[in-house]
Structure formats: structure tokens, C-alpha cells
Amino acid sequence: MYKIGMISLGCPKNQVDAERMLAQLEKNGFEIADCYEGVDAVIINTCGFIDAAKQEAIENILEMAQLKEEGLVKKIIVTGCLAQRYKEEILKEIPETDAIIGIGANGNIADIAKKVIEGEKIYEMPSNSELPLVGERLLTTPEHWAYLKIADGCSNRCTYCAIPSIRGDFRSVEFETLVEEAKALASAGTKELILIAQDTTSYGIDLYGKLRLPELLDALCEIDGIEWIRMLYCYPDKITDELIETMARQPKVLHYIDLPLQHADDGILKAMNRRGDSAHIRSVISKIREAMPDAVIRTTFIVGFPGEGEKEFENLAEFVNEIEFDRLGCFSFSPQEGTPAFDFENQVEEDVKLRRGEIIMQDQLEIVTVKNHERIGKTYRVIVEDYDGYSDSYSGRTYMDAPEIDGMISFTTNNHYEVGEFAEVEIIGMNDYDLIGKDING
């Protein structure tokens, strides 16, 4: 039996791809290792979306190359987005790699791994449309929550984004297949289902000629065992009245929505090729909050996009302070080869990008501080994530917090909870983005 390890980097969509590869490997007799030393091969499932992600991927490949030189790792297989984009560069700069395969080869990972371990060098780049959208998964998340990838690829063509060239056009998973996968996850203990795609709100448009996310939510809510349903990567131009109504009506669908807005200045939005303007975004947010007063809205912004002068940045900063988002991430524009924005004029200096990002995040900290202070004295349902014996306290998440993205709440109790159980917690304090509470039932 061959022993194999996996390093998966980047977004949750990539993580689901890794889980499918792990399931294939296990089914074909491979032993999945918990550490990398002594393995017959290690697979590095890379991200290549922005410069920081590319750097992280390269550092991991180099680390494995060092372990290979020391005799602790025998073979190195690189897949994922970085391999899809930079096969030739990886081959030239890191010749220690034994296989570089595109995402379209993920479905053959067991056969590829066996051949590599037995001495072959493999460099395959099939069409990205061959990436499996369905199949068994070996979950790498805790038992009580899991991702449900409802589509892959993207057809939006934002001028800064390389995803369409890496992953191809938007492809939805068939409706019935998703419902069956969700039922299987529920049977395995999943309580929180997190819907993901490059553009979750476009679900169904390619297969059925219409947006079917509301219907999918209704169907998932019928599954016994699923208690929370959360959505990430929802584009504002496809937040329909029907979707908002479904979120407000279905008790299992959390009043949490992730809107990656990227900017709020109309000129910059147009240059980004984003659909809709700032007026439309305001209208969508207003509808969400009117239908769900307790809605938590998360967003991300890019600062320093080409052409972003002081006026455009001020429009963004004013928008952030006006809307008062519950959760916000801010990133500096990272020019990507092969995208239109890479060659745009009026590129912004790195130190200006950094300063603008710091301003946005400082404003956001002040907004969150006020919001968290207003939550003191309120009680929330919390899903337990961990126990700290040193402080004799638990940590968990409310509906307001997506795992591995948002904050946590720590709370004290005289009761005993298992990970994945729910507790009713009163907020008694805060620590920047995190909350402090006590169990009202003990």
C-alpha cells in the first residue's frame, strides 16, 4: 500500500476538489497520511489567484522539494490553479516536481499518483472542463459542517480576475445531484451546509436557463439533520427578490450573506467590468435589511485598482462608513498576467494601496466595535467548535460567523458540550472582532 499526503491551499472550492481527490486515492488503496515525512508522494493542490496565494504555493512546493532532497518525501505532485496557469514555469524553476497536472486531470489522480510513485514523470494539462463536479469526498472539515460546491468556473469576466482562464466558464451541478450529496452529508453528521461556487447566485442559469438558487435552498431545507444553511460568494446583480424572500422565509437559511462587491465607485466598477452600479448595490442591501433586519452582510473590497485616485477612494471609504458592513475584507489590487487590468494605465503605487487598505480596515474596526457593543446582553445560538481546558471555556460560532473566515465567540458554562452541539449564549463582552459570552443554561 502506497502512503500519500495532501496539502490543499486557497479557497473552499479548491478544498472540495482536494476532498474528491483524497476519496479517489483512498478508494484505490492508498493510505492517506497525516504528515508528510515518509510518504511515497505528496500532492500540493495549489491556489494561483493572487500574488500572495502564488507565493504561498511556491513556498510549499519548495518546502516539499527540500524534504525530498533529505529523503523524507519521495515524489511531488502539483495540481490546482497554479499548476493550471504556470506549468512551464514550475517545471523550469522547480525541477524536483515529479508531476504537474491541470485541474482537468484531478479525476485521474489515483492512476497518476501510482505511475509517479513507480517512476514516471507526468505533465498533463487536459481541458479544465474535465474537472469532476461530482463524486465521493473524504471530508477535511469537522464532522458538523461541510461545503457544498454547487458550481465551478465563472462567466463574469471581471477585468482583474484570472479565474475564467483557469477554471473555464460557469458550470452548475445538476439539481438532483446536489440534493443527494447534501443528504449524504447530513447522514454523515453535517449540521451546517455552506454553499459555494465562484458565483453562487448564478446557480442553474447554464443548465436550466434560469436562476434556481431559491429552489435549491427550499429543497435543502427539507433534509433532516441539516440545521444551518449558509451562502458564500453571492453577486449583487443576481440577488433577486425571490432569493431574499426565500432567505427570510426559511428558518434553516441563515440571515448571513456574502456579497463580494470589490468597489463602490461607479467608474472603478465599470473598469472592473462589474455588473450594476453603486445605486443598485445600495438598493439590494436595503432590500436585504428590510426583509431581514438581523441580516449579517459580509463583503470584500479591492483598493488600488488602476485609475483609483483620491476621489474614487473617498467614494469607497464613504460607502463603507455609510453601509456599515458586519464583516469586511480588504485587499490590494494584484495585477494578474493575462487579464485586461494587468495592462491598464494609471496603476497605483504599492505604498498607496497599503495606506488605503489600512484606512478601510481601521474604519471597519470602529464599525464592528460599535456593532459588537450593541450585541452585549443579547442571546445567540452558538455551534460549539472547541474546548480550551486552560481557560475552561468553549469557543463557537453564531449565525453571524462563517467558519475559517469570520470571528468566534468564547463562552463559559457549567455544562459539557461536544463539538458540533448547540448552546444558547448571552453576550457579555467583546475583544475586537470576537465576542465573549456565558451559557444561559448553565
Residue, then its C-alpha position, 0 to 999 in steps of 0.5 A: m500500500y502506497k502512503i500519500g499526503m495532501i496539502s490543499l491551499g486557497c479557497p473552499k472550492n479548491q478544498v472540495d476538489a482536494e476532498r474528491m481527490l483524497a476519496q479517489l486515492e483512498k478508494n484505490g488503496f492508498e493510505i492517506a497520511d497525516c504528515y508528510e515525512g515518509v510518504d511515497a508522494v505528496i500532492i500540493n493542490t495549489c491556489g494561483f489567484i493572487d500574488a500572495a496565494k502564488q507565493e504561498a504555493i511556491e513556498n510549499i512546493l519548495e518546502m516539499a522539494q527540500l524534504k525530498e532532497e533529505g529523503l523524507v518525501k519521495k515524489i511531488i505532485v502539483t495540481g490546482c490553479l497554479a499548476q493550471r496557469y504556470k506549468e512551464e514555469i514550475l517545471k523550469e524553476i522547480p525541477e524536483t516536481d515529479a508531476i504537474i497536472g491541470i485541474g482537468a486531470n484531478g479525476n485521474i489522480a489515483d492512476i497518476a499518483k501510482k505511475v509517479i510513485e513507480g517512476e514516471k514523470i507526468y505533465e498533463m494539462p487536459s481541458n479544465s472542463e474535465l474537472p469532476l463536479v461530482g463524486e465521493r469526498l473524504l471530508t477535511t472539515p469537522e464532522h458538523w459542517a461541510y461545503l457544498k460546491i454547487a458550481d465551478g468556473c465563472s462567466n463574469r469576466c471581471t477585468y482583474c480576475a484570472i479565474p475564467s482562464i483557469r477554471g473555464d466558464f460557469r458550470s452548475v451541478e445538476f439539481e438532483t445531484l446536489v440534493e443527494e450529496a447534501k443528504a449524504l452529508a447530513s447522514a454523515g453528521t453535517k449540521e451546517l451546509i455552506l454553499i459555494a461556487q465562484d458565483t453562487t447566485s448564478y446557480g442553474i442559469d447554464l443548465y436550466g436557463k434560469l436562476r434556481l438558487p431559491e429552489l435549491l435552498d427550499a429543497l435543502c431545507e427539507i433534509d433532516g439533520i441539516e440545521w444551518i444553511r449558509m451562502l458564500y460568494c453571492y453577486p449583487d446583480k443576481i440577488t433577486d427578490e425571490l432569493i431574499e424572500t426565500m432567505a427570510r422565509q426559511p428558518k434553516v437559511l441563515h440571515y448571513i450573506d456574502l456579497p463580494l462587491q470589490h468597489a463602490d465607485d461607479g467608474i472603478l466598477k465599470a473598469m472592473n467590468r462589474r455588473g450594476d452600479s453603486a445605486h443598485i448595490r445600495s438598493v439590494i442591501s436595503k432590500i436585504r435589511e428590510a426583509m431581514p433586519d438581523a441580516v449579517i452582510r459580509t463583503t470584500f473590497i479591492v483598493g488600488f485598482p488602476g485609475e483609483g485616485e483620491k476621489e474614487f477612494e473617498n467614494l469607497a471609504e464613504f460607502v463603507n462608513e455609510i453601509e456599515f458592513d458586519r464583516l469586511g475584507c480588504f485587499s490590494f489590487s494584484p495585477q494578474e498576467g493575462t487579464p485586461a487590468f494587468d495592462f491598464e494605465n494609471q496603476v497605483e503605487e504599492d505604498v498607496k494601496l497599503r495606506r488605503g487598505e489600512i484606512i478601510m480596515q481601521d474604519q471597519l474596526e470602529i464599525v464592528t466595535v460599535k456593532n459588537h457593543e450593541r450585541i452585549g446582553k443579547t442571546y445567540r445560538v452558538i455551534v460549539e467548535d472547541y474546548d480550551g481546558y486552560s481557560d475552561s471555556y468553549s469557543g463557537r460560532t453564531y449565525m453571524d460567523a462563517p467558519e475559517i473566515d469570520g470571528m468566534i465567540s468564547f463562552t463559559t458554562n457549567n455544562h459539557y458540550e461536544v463539538g458540533e452541539f448547540a448552546e444558547v449564549e448571552i453576550i457579555g463582552m467583546n475583544d475586537y472582532d470576537l465576542i465573549g459570552k456565558d451559557i444561559n443554561g448553565 
